[in-house]
Amino acid sequence: MRAVIRGFDRFLRRARGVFEFCDDPQCLLRLRLARTPRELHLPGRVIGKGEPMLELHLWNEHLPLPPVEGPDLAWGLRIGRMWMHSLHCVGQYVRSTPRLSRVRAIGGVTVLLFAGDHAGGVHLMRRSGFTVVPHRNPLGRFGEFWQNLYAWGLMWAFNPASVRGRRLTHLRQAEIWMAADEFLRRYGG
């Protein structure tokens, strides 16, 4: 079953245009060029619906497995370092890729921030400069259920220990956003 989920994930990534922009095994992110789904209210600016954006996607195969006993401080610190490294990789890629010069926002939707009992992911995103807001699926609870089922399936397929103690019905989605110029100021050097 894990192989089926991984295969479906590969198919969906290709169909949606998600791409690997580097070959660094420490990079946790893939990218997708898209349009903002709605008007985004970010610190000091509003980005209109339909503006070019760069969507961040977790590179599941690069995510280190937590210890058998569960995530600990060392694992969390490693993920934090890999996350920051990944943002710098994205920043350098955006700065060196002319077709991305019109991108106005960087971010996307994730279920990982609220997947557990702690909001450590929210704190990491805010410290990284992202605005974090709850996600409202355009299809309501029906769409949220299917999006959460897919996310839970990916967690189970790529990192089975990560679903231990997490119930599908308790997953919550969030959006993380940053204006592209602010992102480049922080991570494009």
C-alpha positions as a Python dict, from the first residue, in 0.01 Angstrom:
ca = {
    (1, 'M'): (0, 0, 0),
    (2, 'R'): (289, 239, 78),
    (3, 'A'): (423, 185, -275),
    (4, 'V'): (80, 273, -418),
    (5, 'I'): (66, 598, -218),
    (6, 'R'): (423, 689, -319),
    (7, 'G'): (340, 618, -683),
    (8, 'F'): (25, 830, -665),
    (9, 'D'): (227, 1109, -507),
    (10, 'R'): (479, 1096, -796),
    (11, 'F'): (193, 1105, -1047),
    (12, 'L'): (24, 1398, -873),
    (13, 'R'): (350, 1593, -847),
    (14, 'R'): (411, 1555, -1220),
    (15, 'A'): (51, 1642, -1308),
    (16, 'R'): (57, 1958, -1093),
    (17, 'G'): (404, 2072, -1205),
    (18, 'V'): (589, 2024, -875),
    (19, 'F'): (961, 2010, -948),
    (20, 'E'): (1292, 1947, -778),
    (21, 'F'): (1506, 2256, -820),
    (22, 'C'): (1829, 2121, -670),
    (23, 'D'): (1996, 1789, -591),
    (24, 'D'): (2099, 1874, -234),
    (25, 'P'): (2002, 1584, -2),
    (26, 'Q'): (1970, 1834, 286),
    (27, 'C'): (1700, 2030, 102),
    (28, 'L'): (1350, 1956, 231),
    (29, 'L'): (1160, 2142, -41),
    (30, 'R'): (1030, 2105, -393),
    (31, 'L'): (860, 2390, -578),
    (32, 'R'): (563, 2468, -800),
    (33, 'L'): (500, 2786, -994),
    (34, 'A'): (133, 2879, -946),
    (35, 'R'): (-108, 3170, -891),
    (36, 'T'): (-220, 3301, -554),
    (37, 'P'): (-551, 3135, -468),
    (38, 'R'): (-699, 3450, -313),
    (39, 'E'): (-597, 3796, -198),
    (40, 'L'): (-316, 3764, 56),
    (41, 'H'): (-281, 4013, 341),
    (42, 'L'): (85, 4013, 443),
    (43, 'P'): (271, 4258, 668),
    (44, 'G'): (281, 4591, 489),
    (45, 'R'): (120, 4474, 165),
    (46, 'V'): (-167, 4302, -10),
    (47, 'I'): (-100, 4057, -292),
    (48, 'G'): (-391, 4020, -532),
    (49, 'K'): (-563, 3698, -626),
    (50, 'G'): (-402, 3536, -929),
    (51, 'E'): (-56, 3689, -883),
    (52, 'P'): (241, 3460, -963),
    (53, 'M'): (356, 3267, -658),
    (54, 'L'): (599, 2992, -572),
    (55, 'E'): (442, 2708, -380),
    (56, 'L'): (660, 2516, -133),
    (57, 'H'): (622, 2137, -120),
    (58, 'L'): (785, 1905, 131),
    (59, 'W'): (1038, 1667, -23),
    (60, 'N'): (923, 1364, 176),
    (61, 'E'): (1214, 1143, 72),
    (62, 'H'): (1462, 1389, 228),
    (63, 'L'): (1288, 1417, 564),
    (64, 'P'): (1498, 1234, 826),
    (65, 'L'): (1315, 968, 1023),
    (66, 'P'): (1270, 1048, 1392),
    (67, 'P'): (1421, 814, 1653),
    (68, 'V'): (1221, 498, 1728),
    (69, 'E'): (1121, 648, 2064),
    (70, 'G'): (972, 946, 1882),
    (71, 'P'): (1093, 1293, 1791),
    (72, 'D'): (1343, 1438, 2035),
    (73, 'L'): (1533, 1765, 2069),
    (74, 'A'): (1824, 1652, 1849),
    (75, 'W'): (1586, 1548, 1570),
    (76, 'G'): (1391, 1873, 1601),
    (77, 'L'): (1709, 2079, 1582),
    (78, 'R'): (1821, 1885, 1275),
    (79, 'I'): (1486, 1949, 1104),
    (80, 'G'): (1512, 2319, 1194),
    (81, 'R'): (1862, 2344, 1042),
    (82, 'M'): (1750, 2158, 729),
    (83, 'W'): (1446, 2388, 700),
    (84, 'M'): (1660, 2702, 716),
    (85, 'H'): (1909, 2552, 469),
    (86, 'S'): (1619, 2468, 235),
    (87, 'L'): (1489, 2826, 246),
    (88, 'H'): (1834, 2953, 150),
    (89, 'C'): (1844, 2702, -139),
    (90, 'V'): (1505, 2831, -259),
    (91, 'G'): (1617, 3193, -224),
    (92, 'Q'): (1930, 3134, -430),
    (93, 'Y'): (1729, 2947, -693),
    (94, 'V'): (1468, 3223, -720),
    (95, 'R'): (1735, 3492, -744),
    (96, 'S'): (1921, 3304, -1021),
    (97, 'T'): (1614, 3203, -1227),
    (98, 'P'): (1482, 3483, -1451),
    (99, 'R'): (1141, 3321, -1510),
    (100, 'L'): (1072, 3358, -1136),
    (101, 'S'): (1138, 3733, -1127),
    (102, 'R'): (762, 3808, -1134),
    (103, 'V'): (679, 3585, -836),
    (104, 'R'): (501, 3795, -572),
    (105, 'A'): (455, 3544, -288),
    (106, 'I'): (612, 3226, -157),
    (107, 'G'): (430, 2972, 58),
    (108, 'G'): (140, 2731, 46),
    (109, 'V'): (-80, 2498, 247),
    (110, 'T'): (46, 2246, 500),
    (111, 'V'): (-110, 2009, 749),
    (112, 'L'): (216, 1951, 936),
    (113, 'L'): (206, 2257, 1158),
    (114, 'F'): (-91, 2144, 1363),
    (115, 'A'): (-60, 1769, 1313),
    (116, 'G'): (49, 1702, 1670),
    (117, 'D'): (-36, 1830, 2013),
    (118, 'H'): (222, 2109, 1994),
    (119, 'A'): (246, 2416, 1774),
    (120, 'G'): (626, 2402, 1735),
    (121, 'G'): (587, 2414, 1359),
    (122, 'V'): (394, 2741, 1383),
    (123, 'H'): (672, 2896, 1590),
    (124, 'L'): (935, 2777, 1338),
    (125, 'M'): (738, 2925, 1047),
    (126, 'R'): (693, 3259, 1222),
    (127, 'R'): (1060, 3272, 1322),
    (128, 'S'): (1139, 3200, 956),
    (129, 'G'): (938, 3510, 859),
    (130, 'F'): (619, 3348, 733),
    (131, 'T'): (270, 3469, 809),
    (132, 'V'): (70, 3169, 933),
    (133, 'V'): (-309, 3159, 891),
    (134, 'P'): (-568, 2881, 912),
    (135, 'H'): (-652, 2728, 575),
    (136, 'R'): (-1010, 2726, 454),
    (137, 'N'): (-1058, 2463, 187),
    (138, 'P'): (-1281, 2597, -94),
    (139, 'L'): (-1479, 2270, -80),
    (140, 'G'): (-1540, 2306, 294),
    (141, 'R'): (-1522, 2007, 527),
    (142, 'F'): (-1554, 1767, 234),
    (143, 'G'): (-1239, 1906, 69),
    (144, 'E'): (-1058, 1930, 401),
    (145, 'F'): (-1127, 1562, 474),
    (146, 'W'): (-976, 1448, 142),
    (147, 'Q'): (-679, 1682, 175),
    (148, 'N'): (-613, 1554, 528),
    (149, 'L'): (-653, 1191, 419),
    (150, 'Y'): (-393, 1246, 146),
    (151, 'A'): (-155, 1418, 391),
    (152, 'W'): (-202, 1142, 649),
    (153, 'G'): (-139, 881, 377),
    (154, 'L'): (184, 1055, 277),
    (155, 'M'): (301, 1069, 638),
    (156, 'W'): (221, 698, 677),
    (157, 'A'): (393, 603, 349),
    (158, 'F'): (712, 805, 396),
    (159, 'N'): (747, 820, 774),
    (160, 'P'): (520, 569, 951),
    (161, 'A'): (632, 678, 1298),
    (162, 'S'): (498, 1028, 1229),
    (163, 'V'): (135, 910, 1237),
    (164, 'R'): (170, 736, 1571),
    (165, 'G'): (-78, 902, 1803),
    (166, 'R'): (-217, 1131, 1530),
    (167, 'R'): (-577, 1090, 1434),
    (168, 'L'): (-689, 1189, 1087),
    (169, 'T'): (-980, 1384, 1234),
    (170, 'H'): (-741, 1600, 1438),
    (171, 'L'): (-528, 1721, 1147),
    (172, 'R'): (-557, 2095, 1083),
    (173, 'Q'): (-441, 2279, 774),
    (174, 'A'): (-255, 2609, 774),
    (175, 'E'): (-121, 2844, 511),
    (176, 'I'): (226, 2995, 529),
    (177, 'W'): (302, 3305, 320),
    (178, 'M'): (579, 3555, 267),
    (179, 'A'): (611, 3829, 8),
    (180, 'A'): (875, 3728, -249),
    (181, 'D'): (1085, 4042, -201),
    (182, 'E'): (1094, 3983, 176),
    (183, 'F'): (1182, 3617, 115),
    (184, 'L'): (1471, 3717, -111),
    (185, 'R'): (1591, 3974, 141),
    (186, 'R'): (1607, 3702, 406),
    (187, 'Y'): (1714, 3400, 203),
    (188, 'G'): (1838, 3509, -140),
    (189, 'G'): (2189, 3621, -43),
}
